Amino acid sequence: MEDRERRRKRRREFFGDIFGDFDRDFEEMREYMDKMFERTMRMQRDDDERLKPFVYGFSVKMGPDGIPRIQEFGNTRRSLVNRKNLEEGWGREPLTDVIEAEKEVTITAELPGVEKKDVDLEITGNKLEIKVDTENRRYHKTIDLPDDIDPDSVGATYKNGVLEVTVKKLEPTKPEGKKIDIN
């Protein structure tokens, strides 16, 4: 631990504090991944039965406002790493990307190892649910969509493990004016 602090101090001295919160967040992610790996190895040693793989990761993207967005994905979450969740059939959370354009919203999800017929999509209100439940693969994710979408305009394609869903936005309604007579 002391060695880690020394390295951090040298980095700060060299770069100043240009990385600020990002450097601290990245360090926290790394420490969390180390702890999760240790717990996983301990569980596998304690149990003769072979466990399903643990998948956990982060996707870091630059937002339109210039602020980095960190998104978690996988079949486990912070403080929920336990055998019970995996045995109950938790699916992996696919890596997804939501791109909101002027007239449509495009959702891209990575679903490697499954066929098109195994992908189940459902849109309810402003939520899109992606499910895959096969013998070898399970994926599940619910994505919040903007309020101004047209659920009847949903289109989806699936090719080489990548699902792309496009939903058109509703045209903004213009308030209708009414002429008022003056008595």
Phi and psi in degrees as GROMACS dihedral restraints (atoms count N, CA, C in turn):
[ dihedral_restraints ]
;  ai    aj    ak    al  type     phi  dphi    fc
    3     4     5     6     1   -64.1    20    10
    4     5     6     7     1   -38.4    20    10
    6     7     8     9     1   -63.1    20    10
    7     8     9    10     1   -39.7    20    10
    9    10    11    12     1   -63.6    20    10
   10    11    12    13     1   -43.7    20    10
   12    13    14    15     1   -62.5    20    10
   13    14    15    16     1   -39.8    20    10
   15    16    17    18     1   -62.5    20    10
   16    17    18    19     1   -42.5    20    10
   18    19    20    21     1   -63.7    20    10
   19    20    21    22     1   -42.3    20    10
   21    22    23    24     1   -60.5    20    10
   22    23    24    25     1   -43.2    20    10
   24    25    26    27     1   -62.9    20    10
   25    26    27    28     1   -42.8    20    10
   27    28    29    30     1   -62.6    20    10
   28    29    30    31     1   -41.7    20    10
   30    31    32    33     1   -61.0    20    10
   31    32    33    34     1   -44.9    20    10
   33    34    35    36     1   -61.9    20    10
   34    35    36    37     1   -40.9    20    10
   36    37    38    39     1   -65.0    20    10
   37    38    39    40     1   -38.8    20    10
   39    40    41    42     1   -73.5    20    10
   40    41    42    43     1   -48.8    20    10
   42    43    44    45     1   -95.6    20    10
   43    44    45    46     1    -8.1    20    10
   45    46    47    48     1    74.3    20    10
   46    47    48    49     1  -150.1    20    10
   48    49    50    51     1  -111.2    20    10
   49    50    51    52     1    39.8    20    10
   51    52    53    54     1   -69.7    20    10
   52    53    54    55     1   -24.6    20    10
   54    55    56    57     1   -91.6    20    10
   55    56    57    58     1   -21.1    20    10
   57    58    59    60     1    42.6    20    10
   58    59    60    61     1  -122.2    20    10
   60    61    62    63     1   -61.8    20    10
   61    62    63    64     1   -34.4    20    10
   63    64    65    66     1   -60.3    20    10
   64    65    66    67     1   -42.5    20    10
   66    67    68    69     1   -63.1    20    10
   67    68    69    70     1   -43.5    20    10
   69    70    71    72     1   -65.8    20    10
   70    71    72    73     1   -43.2    20    10
   72    73    74    75     1   -61.7    20    10
   73    74    75    76     1   -43.2    20    10
   75    76    77    78     1   -63.2    20    10
   76    77    78    79     1   -40.4    20    10
   78    79    80    81     1   -64.9    20    10
   79    80    81    82     1   -40.8    20    10
   81    82    83    84     1   -63.0    20    10
   82    83    84    85     1   -41.1    20    10
   84    85    86    87     1   -61.1    20    10
   85    86    87    88     1   -44.5    20    10
   87    88    89    90     1   -63.4    20    10
   88    89    90    91     1   -43.9    20    10
   90    91    92    93     1   -63.0    20    10
   91    92    93    94     1   -41.2    20    10
   93    94    95    96     1   -62.7    20    10
   94    95    96    97     1   -43.6    20    10
   96    97    98    99     1   -62.6    20    10
   97    98    99   100     1   -39.0    20    10
   99   100   101   102     1   -61.6    20    10
  100   101   102   103     1   -46.1    20    10
  102   103   104   105     1   -63.3    20    10
  103   104   105   106     1   -42.7    20    10
  105   106   107   108     1   -63.5    20    10
  106   107   108   109     1   -41.0    20    10
  108   109   110   111     1   -62.4    20    10
  109   110   111   112     1   -43.3    20    10
  111   112   113   114     1   -60.4    20    10
  112   113   114   115     1   -45.1    20    10
  114   115   116   117     1   -62.4    20    10
  115   116   117   118     1   -41.4    20    10
  117   118   119   120     1   -62.4    20    10
  118   119   120   121     1   -45.9    20    10
  120   121   122   123     1   -64.0    20    10
  121   122   123   124     1   -37.9    20    10
  123   124   125   126     1   -64.6    20    10
  124   125   126   127     1   -42.7    20    10
  126   127   128   129     1   -63.8    20    10
  127   128   129   130     1   -41.8    20    10
  129   130   131   132     1   -67.9    20    10
  130   131   132   133     1   -33.0    20    10
  132   133   134   135     1   -70.2    20    10
  133   134   135   136     1   -35.5    20    10
  135   136   137   138     1   -78.7    20    10
  136   137   138   139     1   -14.9    20    10
  138   139   140   141     1  -123.6    20    10
  139   140   141   142     1   127.6    20    10
  141   142   143   144     1   -72.5    20    10
  142   143   144   145     1   -32.1    20    10
  144   145   146   147     1   -68.0    20    10
  145   146   147   148     1   138.9    20    10
  147   148   149   150     1   -75.3    20    10
  148   149   150   151     1   127.2    20    10
  150   151   152   153     1   -86.5    20    10
  151   152   153   154     1   156.0    20    10
  153   154   155   156     1   -66.4    20    10
  154   155   156   157     1   154.3    20    10
  156   157   158   159     1   -68.4    20    10
  157   158   159   160     1   144.8    20    10
  159   160   161   162     1   -89.0    20    10
  160   161   162   163     1   131.3    20    10
  162   163   164   165     1  -125.5    20    10
  163   164   165   166     1   124.5    20    10
  165   166   167   168     1  -152.4    20    10
  166   167   168   169     1   133.6    20    10
  168   169   170   171     1  -161.6    20    10
  169   170   171   172     1   179.4    20    10
  171   172   173   174     1  -130.0    20    10
  172   173   174   175     1   142.8    20    10
  174   175   176   177     1  -115.8    20    10
  175   176   177   178     1   124.8    20    10
  177   178   179   180     1  -112.7    20    10
  178   179   180   181     1   120.9    20    10
  180   181   182   183     1  -130.6    20    10
  181   182   183   184     1   151.5    20    10
  183   184   185   186     1   -86.5    20    10
  184   185   186   187     1   125.1    20    10
  186   187   188   189     1   -77.1    20    10
  187   188   189   190     1   167.8    20    10
  189   190   191   192     1   -64.2    20    10
  190   191   192   193     1   -20.8    20    10
  192   193   194   195     1   -90.6    20    10
  193   194   195   196     1     5.6    20    10
  195   196   197   198     1    85.8    20    10
  196   197   198   199     1     3.9    20    10
  198   199   200   201     1   -99.9    20    10
  199   200   201   202     1   131.2    20    10
  201   202   203   204     1   -65.2    20    10
  202   203   204   205     1   139.1    20    10
  204   205   206   207     1  -110.5    20    10
  205   206   207   208     1   126.5    20    10
  207   208   209   210     1  -110.0    20    10
  208   209   210   211     1   123.6    20    10
  210   211   212   213     1  -120.5    20    10
  211   212   213   214     1   130.7    20    10
  213   214   215   216     1   -86.7    20    10
  214   215   216   217     1   151.7    20    10
  216   217   218   219     1  -149.6    20    10
  217   218   219   220     1   162.3    20    10
  219   220   221   222     1   132.4    20    10
  220   221   222   223     1  -169.3    20    10
  222   223   224   225     1  -105.8    20    10
  223   224   225   226     1    15.9    20    10
  225   226   227   228     1  -147.0    20    10
  226   227   228   229     1   156.1    20    10
  228   229   230   231     1  -132.0    20    10
  229   230   231   232     1   169.0    20    10
  231   232   233   234     1   -53.3    20    10
  232   233   234   235     1   138.3    20    10
  234   235   236   237     1    60.4    20    10
  235   236   237   238     1     6.7    20    10
  237   238   239   240     1  -115.7    20    10
  238   239   240   241     1    18.1    20    10
  240   241   242   243     1   -79.7    20    10
  241   242   243   244     1    97.5    20    10
  243   244   245   246     1  -153.3    20    10
  244   245   246   247     1   159.4    20    10
  246   247   248   249     1   -62.9    20    10
  247   248   249   250     1   -34.6    20    10
  249   250   251   252     1   -57.5    20    10
  250   251   252   253     1   -46.5    20    10
  252   253   254   255     1   -60.5    20    10
  253   254   255   256     1   -40.6    20    10
  255   256   257   258     1   -69.9    20    10
  256   257   258   259     1   -39.1    20    10
  258   259   260   261     1   -69.4    20    10
  259   260   261   262     1   -26.1    20    10
  261   262   263   264     1   -79.3    20    10
  262   263   264   265     1     4.2    20    10
  264   265   266   267     1    90.1    20    10
  265   266   267   268     1    23.2    20    10
  267   268   269   270     1   -52.2    20    10
  268   269   270   271     1   136.8    20    10
  270   271   272   273     1   -96.2    20    10
  271   272   273   274     1   161.6    20    10
  273   274   275   276     1   -68.5    20    10
  274   275   276   277     1   147.8    20    10
  276   277   278   279     1   -94.3    20    10
  277   278   279   280     1   114.9    20    10
  279   280   281   282     1   -68.4    20    10
  280   281   282   283     1   152.1    20    10
  282   283   284   285     1   -70.5    20    10
  283   284   285   286     1   124.8    20    10
  285   286   287   288     1  -128.2    20    10
  286   287   288   289     1   158.7    20    10
  288   289   290   291     1  -139.0    20    10
  289   290   291   292     1   130.9    20    10
  291   292   293   294     1  -114.7    20    10
  292   293   294   295     1   120.0    20    10
  294   295   296   297     1  -116.0    20    10
  295   296   297   298     1   118.2    20    10
  297   298   299   300     1  -102.1    20    10
  298   299   300   301     1   114.3    20    10
  300   301   302   303     1  -101.6    20    10
  301   302   303   304     1  -175.2    20    10
  303   304   305   306     1   -65.3    20    10
  304   305   306   307     1   -41.4    20    10
  306   307   308   309     1  -113.4    20    10
  307   308   309   310     1    -4.0    20    10
  309   310   311   312     1  -155.8    20    10
  310   311   312   313     1   165.8    20    10
  312   313   314   315     1  -121.6    20    10
  313   314   315   316     1   130.3    20    10
  315   316   317   318     1  -115.9    20    10
  316   317   318   319     1   127.3    20    10
  318   319   320   321     1  -113.3    20    10
  319   320   321   322     1   125.9    20    10
  321   322   323   324     1  -116.0    20    10
  322   323   324   325     1   130.6    20    10
  324   325   326   327     1  -131.4    20    10
  325   326   327   328     1   136.1    20    10
  327   328   329   330     1   -91.3    20    10
  328   329   330   331     1   118.8    20    10
  330   331   332   333     1  -129.2    20    10
  331   332   333   334     1    65.9    20    10
  333   334   335   336     1   -67.9    20    10
  334   335   336   337     1   145.7    20    10
  336   337   338   339     1    85.8    20    10
  337   338   339   340     1    10.9    20    10
  339   340   341   342     1  -126.1    20    10
  340   341   342   343     1   160.7    20    10
  342   343   344   345     1   -98.9    20    10
  343   344   345   346     1   160.3    20    10
  345   346   347   348     1   -55.9    20    10
  346   347   348   349     1   -39.4    20    10
  348   349   350   351     1   -66.6    20    10
  349   350   351   352     1   -18.3    20    10
  351   352   353   354     1   -88.6    20    10
  352   353   354   355     1    -8.4    20    10
  354   355   356   357     1   -88.0    20    10
  355   356   357   358     1   125.8    20    10
  357   358   359   360     1  -113.7    20    10
  358   359   360   361     1   118.0    20    10
  360   361   362   363     1  -113.0    20    10
  361   362   363   364     1   139.0    20    10
  363   364   365   366     1  -145.0    20    10
  364   365   366   367     1   132.4    20    10
  366   367   368   369     1  -115.2    20    10
  367   368   369   370     1   127.2    20    10
  369   370   371   372     1  -132.6    20    10
  370   371   372   373     1   117.6    20    10
  372   373   374   375     1    59.9    20    10
  373   374   375   376     1  -118.1    20    10
  375   376   377   378     1  -114.2    20    10
  376   377   378   379     1    33.3    20    10
  378   379   380   381     1  -124.3    20    10
  379   380   381   382     1   134.2    20    10
  381   382   383   384     1  -110.5    20    10
  382   383   384   385     1   126.0    20    10
  384   385   386   387     1  -111.5    20    10
  385   386   387   388     1   128.3    20    10
  387   388   389   390     1  -113.0    20    10
  388   389   390   391     1   125.3    20    10
  390   391   392   393     1  -135.2    20    10
  391   392   393   394     1   140.2    20    10
  393   394   395   396     1  -136.9    20    10
  394   395   396   397     1   127.8    20    10
  396   397   398   399     1  -138.1    20    10
  397   398   399   400     1    90.2    20    10
  399   400   401   402     1  -118.0    20    10
  400   401   402   403     1   175.5    20    10
  402   403   404   405     1   -62.0    20    10
  403   404   405   406     1   -37.5    20    10
  405   406   407   408     1   -97.8    20    10
  406   407   408   409     1   -25.0    20    10
  408   409   410   411     1  -135.3    20    10
  409   410   411   412     1   142.6    20    10
  411   412   413   414     1  -137.0    20    10
  412   413   414   415     1   127.6    20    10
  414   415   416   417     1  -131.1    20    10
  415   416   417   418     1   147.5    20    10
  417   418   419   420     1  -156.5    20    10
  418   419   420   421     1   133.5    20    10
  420   421   422   423     1  -159.2    20    10
  421   422   423   424     1   138.5    20    10
  423   424   425   426     1  -113.7    20    10
  424   425   426   427     1   127.4    20    10
  426   427   428   429     1  -116.1    20    10
  427   428   429   430     1   129.6    20    10
  429   430   431   432     1   -79.4    20    10
  430   431   432   433     1   130.5    20    10
  432   433   434   435     1  -108.3    20    10
  433   434   435   436     1   161.3    20    10
  435   436   437   438     1   -61.2    20    10
  436   437   438   439     1   157.6    20    10
  438   439   440   441     1   -69.4    20    10
  439   440   441   442     1   -24.0    20    10
  441   442   443   444     1   -96.5    20    10
  442   443   444   445     1    42.5    20    10
  444   445   446   447     1  -101.8    20    10
  445   446   447   448     1   158.2    20    10
  447   448   449   450     1  -103.1    20    10
  448   449   450   451     1   103.3    20    10
  450   451   452   453     1   -63.7    20    10
  451   452   453   454     1   -18.2    20    10
  453   454   455   456     1   -82.3    20    10
  454   455   456   457     1    -5.8    20    10
  456   457   458   459     1  -103.9    20    10
  457   458   459   460     1    15.6    20    10
  459   460   461   462     1   -71.2    20    10
  460   461   462   463     1   132.7    20    10
  462   463   464   465     1  -131.1    20    10
  463   464   465   466     1   142.6    20    10
  465   466   467   468     1  -138.9    20    10
  466   467   468   469     1   143.8    20    10
  468   469   470   471     1  -132.4    20    10
  469   470   471   472     1   153.5    20    10
  471   472   473   474     1  -140.0    20    10
  472   473   474   475     1   122.8    20    10
  474   475   476   477     1  -150.3    20    10
  475   476   477   478     1   130.4    20    10
  477   478   479   480     1    52.3    20    10
  478   479   480   481     1    41.8    20    10
  480   481   482   483     1    81.1    20    10
  481   482   483   484     1     7.2    20    10
  483   484   485   486     1  -119.1    20    10
  484   485   486   487     1   120.9    20    10
  486   487   488   489     1   -97.1    20    10
  487   488   489   490     1   131.7    20    10
  489   490   491   492     1  -126.4    20    10
  490   491   492   493     1   121.3    20    10
  492   493   494   495     1  -116.4    20    10
  493   494   495   496     1   131.1    20    10
  495   496   497   498     1  -120.3    20    10
  496   497   498   499     1   130.9    20    10
  498   499   500   501     1  -127.8    20    10
  499   500   501   502     1   127.8    20    10
  501   502   503   504     1   -79.4    20    10
  502   503   504   505     1   148.4    20    10
  504   505   506   507     1   -86.0    20    10
  505   506   507   508     1   150.6    20    10
  507   508   509   510     1   -72.9    20    10
  508   509   510   511     1   145.4    20    10
  510   511   512   513     1   -68.2    20    10
  511   512   513   514     1   133.5    20    10
  513   514   515   516     1   -63.7    20    10
  514   515   516   517     1   133.7    20    10
  516   517   518   519     1   -83.6    20    10
  517   518   519   520     1   135.8    20    10
  519   520   521   522     1   -90.9    20    10
  520   521   522   523     1   132.3    20    10
  522   523   524   525     1   -64.2    20    10
  523   524   525   526     1   131.4    20    10
  525   526   527   528     1   -80.2    20    10
  526   527   528   529     1   133.6    20    10
  528   529   530   531     1   -85.7    20    10
  529   530   531   532     1   159.7    20    10
  531   532   533   534     1  -137.1    20    10
  532   533   534   535     1   131.1    20    10
  534   535   536   537     1   -77.2    20    10
  535   536   537   538     1   134.7    20    10
  537   538   539   540     1  -115.0    20    10
  538   539   540   541     1   124.6    20    10
  540   541   542   543     1   -83.5    20    10
  541   542   543   544     1   143.0    20    10
  543   544   545   546     1  -101.4    20    10
  544   545   546   547     1   126.3    20    10
